[in-house]
Amino acid sequence: MLRDAWALAIEALSWIELQRLGERLALAKTARQLGIDDPKVLGLAHKLIIETLRRQNLIDALINSVLAPRSISEFKLGTRAFLRLYTYSVKFEGGVVTNASLIARTGRSVLGWHQLNDVEEALGRILSRNVNEIVSAARDEEKVALQTYNPTWFVRYCFRMLGRSEAIKFLERTSEATPTYLRLNSLIDSEENILEKLKKEGATVEKEPKVKYTYRLMENKMPLTRMQSFREGLFYIQDKASCLAAEAADPETGMTVLDVCAAPGAKTTHIAQLMKNKGDIYSIDYSRRRMTVWKREIDRMSVKIASPVVADACKPLPIKLEADLVVLDPPCTSTGAFAKAPSAKWRLTSRSVAHMADIQGKMLNNCAGYVREGGYLVYSTCSVTLEENEMLIERFLKWHLDFALTDISPKIGVDGFRGLSQCQRLFPHLHDCNGFFIAKLVRQN
């Protein structure tokens, strides 16, 4: 079991670095590649990957301190991945120091003796290196970056946006996993019946106040995706902030809805549920692969009113309609979801924010043309940056005088920044969910 888990983790980390894949996609790709499907092995590999990526900047700083004058970047992908996993295991995972020799043997069996020959001596030095010395030697912003496992540029950005004290609270929370939330599917069964079935399968949940159908997972005895309730479409694994975004849109039965950037299906299935499967939803996404997942989720959740459209939302869409509601959740930097997708932290730079905001602006301007008079446009991201959120909305309103912000219900988050009090922001350290931004606009007559 241990060897298989480490083989998966080493290969998946290599794919993440080579092809910029997300954690789950890289693990799924590697599991298929190696023919491993044991849930316990996959679970251990997933933990190793996530927890190592979460701390990658401090792990790399420690490794480089013992490799000097060489650095980790000089080695092959597999060796880099093993060094990071090894360092996490012996320095950050409590009680595993005594297993350092076992881990080293496991790495040799996966990669071969020759590939690790150059770093054999470094393994012992990593074991004895003091992590606190690495942190203490850093300057202020870099020290906070190492302590909270965040890029230095992002620490600097958050200091400017939130102030030092609040920024540190937010940054510290990004190093911890946020709770898992389930949205119960009333299209198939009542909440009461679903709760009873979850209980029988060993899942304990707690109702989340204010947000319909949303429950916090307190305990589960098996992986959620392997539960019979999941296979039957009785629940969707969906963050509380994402659930709020769909509820803020307030879709009604009989509406015509345009769901833009719809895959893998959280918004479409949620909107259809709120519409009681009555009306029309046109779901847009540019990725055929992601739309294959969307189709599977639509079927699993028993949605009957959604039609897929593969198209680039930055350009005119291949459909003609006036929608009562347009919902846009565009690609973003995911700076509010670092806790669940830590690999994103190390792919981004300060320039990534402006680049993403440019794409989002094109999508938002394009989507505006499909909203009927009196209709609504809901914009949301799982990013916390100003450029992708308030500043984008300000610019949009400047050039689209027929749109105006409107109140969002329910009120769960804090007010948007820059005076946009009708928008809502959610933060992991305040709301126990992903960082999120939601704006709701009405097209005036």
Secondary structure as the mmCIF struct_conf table of DSSP 4:
data_model
#
loop_
_struct_conf.conf_type_id
_struct_conf.id
_struct_conf.beg_label_comp_id
_struct_conf.beg_label_asym_id
_struct_conf.beg_label_seq_id
_struct_conf.end_label_comp_id
_struct_conf.end_label_asym_id
_struct_conf.end_label_seq_id
HELX_RH_AL_P HELX_RH_AL_P1 LEU A 2 GLN A 19
HELX_RH_AL_P HELX_RH_AL_P2 GLU A 23 LEU A 34
TURN_TY1_P TURN_TY1_P1 GLY A 35 GLY A 35
HELX_RH_AL_P HELX_RH_AL_P3 PRO A 39 ARG A 54
TURN_TY1_P TURN_TY1_P2 ARG A 55 ARG A 55
HELX_RH_AL_P HELX_RH_AL_P4 GLN A 56 LEU A 67
TURN_TY1_P TURN_TY1_P3 ALA A 68 PRO A 69
BEND BEND1 ARG A 70 ARG A 70
HELX_RH_3T_P HELX_RH_3T_P1 ILE A 72 GLU A 74
BEND BEND2 PHE A 75 PHE A 75
HELX_RH_AL_P HELX_RH_AL_P5 LEU A 77 LYS A 91
TURN_TY1_P TURN_TY1_P4 PHE A 92 PHE A 92
BEND BEND3 GLU A 93 GLU A 93
TURN_TY1_P TURN_TY1_P5 GLY A 94 GLY A 95
HELX_RH_3T_P HELX_RH_3T_P2 VAL A 97 ASN A 99
HELX_RH_AL_P HELX_RH_AL_P6 ALA A 100 LEU A 111
HELX_RH_AL_P HELX_RH_AL_P7 TRP A 113 LEU A 116
HELX_RH_3T_P HELX_RH_3T_P3 ASN A 117 VAL A 119
HELX_RH_AL_P HELX_RH_AL_P8 GLU A 120 SER A 128
HELX_RH_AL_P HELX_RH_AL_P9 VAL A 131 SER A 136
TURN_TY1_P TURN_TY1_P6 ALA A 137 ALA A 137
BEND BEND4 ALA A 138 ALA A 138
HELX_RH_AL_P HELX_RH_AL_P10 ASP A 140 THR A 148
TURN_TY1_P TURN_TY1_P7 TYR A 149 TYR A 149
HELX_RH_AL_P HELX_RH_AL_P11 THR A 152 LEU A 162
HELX_RH_AL_P HELX_RH_AL_P12 ARG A 164 ARG A 173
TURN_TY1_P TURN_TY1_P8 THR A 174 SER A 175
BEND BEND5 GLU A 176 GLU A 176
HELX_LH_PP_P HELX_LH_PP_P1 ALA A 177 THR A 180
STRN STRN1 TYR A 181 LEU A 184
TURN_TY1_P TURN_TY1_P9 SER A 186 ILE A 188
BEND BEND6 ASP A 189 ASP A 189
HELX_RH_AL_P HELX_RH_AL_P13 GLU A 191 LYS A 200
TURN_TY1_P TURN_TY1_P10 GLU A 201 GLY A 202
STRN STRN2 THR A 204 LYS A 207
HELX_LH_PP_P HELX_LH_PP_P2 GLU A 208 GLU A 208
TURN_TY1_P TURN_TY1_P11 PRO A 209 LYS A 210
BEND BEND7 VAL A 211 VAL A 211
TURN_TY1_P TURN_TY1_P12 LYS A 212 TYR A 213
STRN STRN3 THR A 214 GLU A 219
BEND BEND8 LYS A 221 MET A 222
HELX_RH_3T_P HELX_RH_3T_P4 LEU A 224 ARG A 226
BEND BEND9 MET A 227 MET A 227
HELX_RH_AL_P HELX_RH_AL_P14 GLN A 228 ARG A 231
TURN_TY1_P TURN_TY1_P13 GLU A 232 GLY A 233
BEND BEND10 LEU A 234 LEU A 234
STRN STRN4 PHE A 235 ILE A 237
HELX_RH_AL_P HELX_RH_AL_P15 LYS A 240 ALA A 249
TURN_TY1_P TURN_TY1_P14 THR A 253 GLY A 254
STRN STRN5 THR A 256 VAL A 260
BEND BEND11 CYS A 261 CYS A 261
TURN_TY1_P TURN_TY1_P15 ALA A 263 PRO A 264
BEND BEND12 GLY A 265 GLY A 265
HELX_RH_AL_P HELX_RH_AL_P16 ALA A 266 LEU A 274
TURN_TY1_P TURN_TY1_P16 MET A 275 ASN A 277
BEND BEND13 GLY A 279 GLY A 279
STRN STRN6 ASP A 280 ASP A 285
BEND BEND14 TYR A 286 TYR A 286
HELX_RH_AL_P HELX_RH_AL_P17 ARG A 288 ARG A 300
TURN_TY1_P TURN_TY1_P17 MET A 301 SER A 302
BEND BEND15 ILE A 305 ILE A 305
STRN STRN7 ALA A 306 VAL A 310
TURN_TY1_P TURN_TY1_P18 ALA A 313 CYS A 314
BEND BEND16 LYS A 315 LYS A 315
BEND BEND17 PRO A 318 PRO A 318
STRN STRN8 ALA A 323 LEU A 328
TURN_TY1_P TURN_TY1_P19 THR A 335 GLY A 336
TURN_TY1_P TURN_TY1_P20 PHE A 338 LYS A 340
TURN_TY1_P TURN_TY1_P21 PRO A 342 PRO A 342
HELX_RH_AL_P HELX_RH_AL_P18 SER A 343 ARG A 347
HELX_RH_AL_P HELX_RH_AL_P19 SER A 350 ALA A 368
TURN_TY1_P TURN_TY1_P22 GLY A 369 TYR A 370
STRN STRN9 VAL A 371 THR A 381
BEND BEND18 CYS A 382 CYS A 382
BEND BEND19 LEU A 386 LEU A 386
TURN_TY1_P TURN_TY1_P23 GLU A 387 ASN A 389
HELX_RH_AL_P HELX_RH_AL_P20 GLU A 390 TRP A 399
TURN_TY1_P TURN_TY1_P24 LEU A 401 ASP A 402
STRN STRN10 PHE A 403 LEU A 405
BEND BEND20 SER A 409 PRO A 410
BEND BEND21 GLY A 413 GLY A 413
STRN STRN11 VAL A 414 ASP A 415
HELX_LH_PP_P HELX_LH_PP_P3 GLY A 416 GLY A 416
BEND BEND22 PHE A 417 PHE A 417
TURN_TY1_P TURN_TY1_P25 ARG A 418 GLY A 419
TURN_TY1_P TURN_TY1_P26 SER A 421 GLN A 422
BEND BEND23 CYS A 423 CYS A 423
STRN STRN12 GLN A 424 LEU A 426
HELX_RH_AL_P HELX_RH_AL_P21 PRO A 428 HIS A 431
BEND BEND24 ASP A 432 CYS A 433
STRN STRN13 PHE A 436 ARG A 443
#
